[in-house]
Amino acid sequence: MKCNILICLLLLMMQGAGAQPSRHVILISIDGMRPEFYLSDSFPTPHLKQLMKQGAYAKQMRSVFPSYTYPSHAAMLTGALPARSGIHYNVKRGLKQWNWMLSDIKVPTIWQAAKIRNIRTAAIQWPISVGDDITYNVPEIWDTLRAHDRITVARRYATTGLVEELELHATGRLDAVNMSEHTSQLDVNAGKMAAYVFRKYTPGLLAVHFTGADYQQHENGRDDEKVKQALKTIDSTIGHILKTVEDCQLSSSTTILVVGDHGFSDTRVAIRPNSLLKNAGLAEKVKFQSANGASFLYGSDTFAIRKARELFDTLYGRKCFTILEKDRLTTMGADPDAVFALSAHPRCALLNGDEEPVWFPTRGATHGYDPQRPEMMTGFIAAGAGIRKGKVIEDLCVTDIAPLLAAILKLSFTAPDGKLIPGLLE
C-alpha cells in the first residue's frame, strides 16, 4: 500500500509537470512488448498502466521488416528503416556475428546528436550500443558460444570502471548466473544499474533494455504464465526507476518513454527454405537469410533466382507463407539487396540452416513477421515532462521515436523515415 501511494504521488508530480521543460529522458525498452500488456487487465503491470493513465499511449506501434530486435532498436535511435540504417537483421547477413557496434549503423544516431550538444547519455543492456558515443555504457553484447551470459563480454566493452562501480554501489557482484537471459535477475540488475546511473550522473538520455518478456514468449508462447511473471518483474523494476527519479527530486523535469520493438506469434511448424534450395540443386547460386517470420533470398544468378521463385511459388500451396516481390520490400524499407522474400503466415516459422528435415513441428512463439500483422504490433507509453496527458495515438512506427527524442532533447536531428506525432508534446 505504501509503495502504491508513492507511485501515485510520483505520477501526480509528473502530471503537474506538463509545462516544465524536460531535462532528462528515460527510454525504457521492453523487448517483445505487446499493447495488451498495458491495455488489458490480464497482465500484472500496475506501473505501466499508471504511466498510461497519467500520460499518453498508443493503441499500437509498428515495427520494421523483419520485425526483429536489432533492426527495430536501430530505427528508434535513427528514425531510419533497415534499408537506410544498414541493420537488416540481428546478425550480419550470412554470418553469426551480431550487429553489436554503433559503427554498424550507417546513418546518424540520437547518441551522436546528443554528444555534439554535450548532453550526457547512458545505456544499460541496449542493443547496438558498443562504441564511444555513449557517456556511461554497459552494452548488450555476449559470447555467441555462451549466449545466456550477458555480463562477461559486456564488462570488457563497458565504460572504464563503470561495472565495478555498479557492483560496489548497486548490484553486488555480477556474473553469468545473475546476468543470464534465463533468469529474471538480468532485468532486475539492469534496472538497478539504470537507477544508480540516473541518481549518480543524471544523464540527459538514459536508455535501458529489458529482455525477460521476450525470452519467455520465445520459450513458452505468447500468453504463458511465465510471460506474466517476467512482466511482473519488469514492471516492478520500472517502479524502482520511477522511485529513484522521485528521490532525486527530478520528476518535474523528467520524461519517461516506454517502448517495445515487436510483437509475437505462436508457432506450430518450422521450415528451412535453404534445405529446399539444396534439394533442388540451387544452394550454390542463391541463399535465404531467415528471420523466423520472414526469409529473404539473395543471389545474382538469374536462372537460379527464377527456379527458386518457381519452387516457392507452388510450395505447400502457399499455406505457410506469401511471396513478397522486390518492389514491396522496397516500400517496406527492407534490405535492398534481397531479391524477394517469403513472408510467413502465423504459426509458421522460417529458419536458417540447410539440414533435414525441411519442416518439423515446433512450439513457443517468435517474431520477424510482416509488421502490419496485428500480432506483430508493439507498444508505446509516454509520461512526465512535456507530454500531453490523455493523448491517445492510434498508430505509430518505431521510426517515430527518434524525432520524439530529438524534440524533447532539443537536438538538431533528421529522422529520414520517422515523424513527430502531432499533439503528443505540450
Buried (B, 14 or more C-beta within 10 A) or exposed (E): EEEEEBBEEBBEBBBEBBEBEBBBBBBBBBBBBBBBBBBEEEBBBBBBBBBBBBBBBBBBBBBBBBBBBBBBBBBBBBBBBBBBBBBBBBBBEEEEEBBBBBEBBEBBBBBBBBBEEEBBBBBBBBBBBBBEBBBBBBBBBBEEEEEBBBBBBBBEBBBEEBBEBBBEEBBEEBEBEBBBBEBBBBBBBBBBBBBBBBBBBBBBBBBBBBBBBBBBBBBBBBBBEBBBBBBBBBBBBBBBBBBBBBBBEBBBBBBBBBBBBBBBBBBEBBBBBBBBBBEBEBBEBBBBBBBBBBBBBBBEEEEBBEBBBEBBEEBEEEEBBEBBEBEBBEEBBBBEBBBBBBBBBBBBBBBBEBEEEBBEEBEBBBBBBBBEBEBBBBBBBBBBBBBEBEBEBEEBBBBBBBBBBBBBBEBEBBBBBBBBBEEBBB
